[in-house]
């Protein structure tokens, strides 16, 4: 007669699989923290294992190399940074409403994740192909935006503007203050609360500034 019945064995298997899922999540969370803080080149597998509170052998079991683990973290960061705004830009909302919503979306996201833009920008310079491979999946919203810009221009609502110029104005004006946060805090003697106050005040006027650049 078997010591363990079938249902007990199934419960043990489910517990084991859930434990594996939790371990992987813990590794990814730790890797996100370390990679964002130190970047790919300066990070060692030993640091990742220590941050995740697992041994290096278990880390290698899930991810055979630092490159594979970094790719997972980097792609997740890119999706976090671009997915929602790309969905917004590819929607049927009026152009001015897209600007207001995109500025609000990015401002809220970056206040919650202040290290995200610096991490993405620095790693894009080192691994541009990974960014391109991930970003190319989002070409459809850009086509929609291009069509919208062209239609607005043909009706003389805006000056002739490329998708590139539109996005660089939107992203640059919204994201740069977060990239320059350390300098701004030092130069203007801002603490975190004061910095957030400035950002929230800027959020109110920024959409109008961007829309103004589109006017003929």
N, C-alpha and C positions, 0 to 999 in steps of 0.2 A: 504494500500500500504506500503510495507516494506521500512524502512528508508535507508537500505544498500542493494545494489543489490548483486548478487551472486559473480561477479568478484571482487568486493571490499572486500567481506568476504574472498575470496581465497587469495587475496594480504595481508590481515591482518594476516591470518594464516601462510603464507610463511614468513612474517616479524618476527612473533613470533618464528617460528621454527629456523630461522637464528639467532635470538637473543639468543635462547637457545644454539645453537652450539657455538656461539662466547663466551658465558659465560663459557661453559665447557672447551673450549680451553684456556680461561684466567685462569681458575682454574688449569688446567694441567700445564700450563707454570709457574704459581706461585708455585705450588707444586714441580715442578722440581727444581726450584731455591732454595727453602727452604730445601728440602730433601738432595740435593747435598751439601748444606752448613752445615747442622746440623745433618744429618742422621735421621734414623727413630725414635730411642728411645728418642732423645732430642727435637723432633718436636711436637708441640701441634696444635690441630685443630684451636685454636684461631689465631695462627701465620699464618696458611695457609689461613684462611679467610681474615685476614688483608692484606697479600701480594697480594691476588687476588682481593682485594677491593670489597668483597661480604660479606653478613652477614652469620653467622654460620648456620642458618636454610637453606639457599640456598646451602651452601656447603654440608650439610647433605642430601639435596634433590638429588644431583648428586651422592654423594658417602657416603654411610651409615656409614662408619667408616674410621679412619685414615689408617687402614690396607688395605682396598680396594683401596684407593687412592694411597697409597705407592706401592702396587702391580702393578698398572697401570704404574706408573713412573719407577719403577725398571725394569719391563719387557721391556719398551721402551728403557731404557738405555742399557740393555743387547743386544737387537736387534741392536741398533745403534753401539755398540761396536764390535759385532761378525758377524752380518748378511753379510755385504759386504765382509769381509775377508773370511768367510766360503764359500761364492759363488766363490770367487777367488781360494781358495784351492781346491775346488771341480771341477774346470775347467780342460780343456785339455792342458793348458799351460805347457811348460817345468818346471821342478822343480826350476831351478835357476831363471827363470822369475817370478815365483810365489813369491819367496823370495824378489826380488827387488820391485815388485808391492805391496806386503803386507807391507813392511817397509815404503814405500812411503805413502800408504793409511793410516796406523796407525799414522804416524808422522803428516800428514796434519790434520787428525781428532783430534788428541790430542792437537795440537797447537791451534785449534779452540775451544776445550772443555777441558781445562787443569784440571778441577776438576772431570772429568768423571772417570778416573781410580781409584782415591782414593775412590770415592763414591761406585763404583762397588766392589772393593776389600773389603772394610770395611763391606758392607752389605752382601756380599757373606758369610763372616765368621758368621754373625748373622742369616742369612736366607739361608742356603745352598740348601734347597729343592726347593726354588723358582728359584734359578739359574739352578739347575739340570733339573727341569721341562721345562724351557724355552730352555736350551741348548740342551736337548735330541732331540728336533725337528730338530737339525742340524747334525744328525749322518751320513747322506748320504755323505756329502762332506768329512767327516773323513775317511769313507770307501774308497772313491776314492783316497784320499791322501795316505792311508795305502798301497793300491795296487801299487801306483806309486813309493813309497819308496821301496817296495819289488822288483819291476821290476828293479829299478835302482841298487839295491844291487846285484841281480842275474846276472846283466851284469857287475858287478865290477866297476860301476861308483861312488858308494858311499859305506861307511861302513854300517854295519847293524845298522839301526836306527828306533826306534819306533816312532809312531805318537806322543806319549806323549813327548818324548825328543825333537823332531823336533819343536813342538808347544811351549814348555817351553823355548827353546832357542830363537825362533822367538819373542814370546810375552815378555819374560823377558828382553831381550836385548833392545827391542824397547820401552817398556812401563815403565821400572823402572826409567829412568831419569825424567819422568814426576811425578812419585810418590815421588821421592827424590828432586823435584824442590825447595821446601823451604830450605832444607839443602844446596843444591848446591848454591843457590843464596847467602846464608849467608856465606858459607865457602869460596866461590870464589869471593864474592862481585860482583855478576852479577845483573844487572837490567833486565827487561823483554826483551828488545831488544838484550842484550848480550846473554841471555839464548837462545832465538830463533836462534841466529846466531850459537851458539854451537850445537844446535840440528840439524840444517840444514847441518852443516859441518859433523856431526856424521852420518846423513842419507846417505851421499855419500859413507862412508866406511863400514857401518854396514852390508849391504847385503853380501859383500865379506867375512867379518868375519864369518857370519853364514854359508855361503857356504863352507868355509874352514873347519868348524867342521864336515862337511858331507864327506869329501874326505877320501878315504881308506888309 
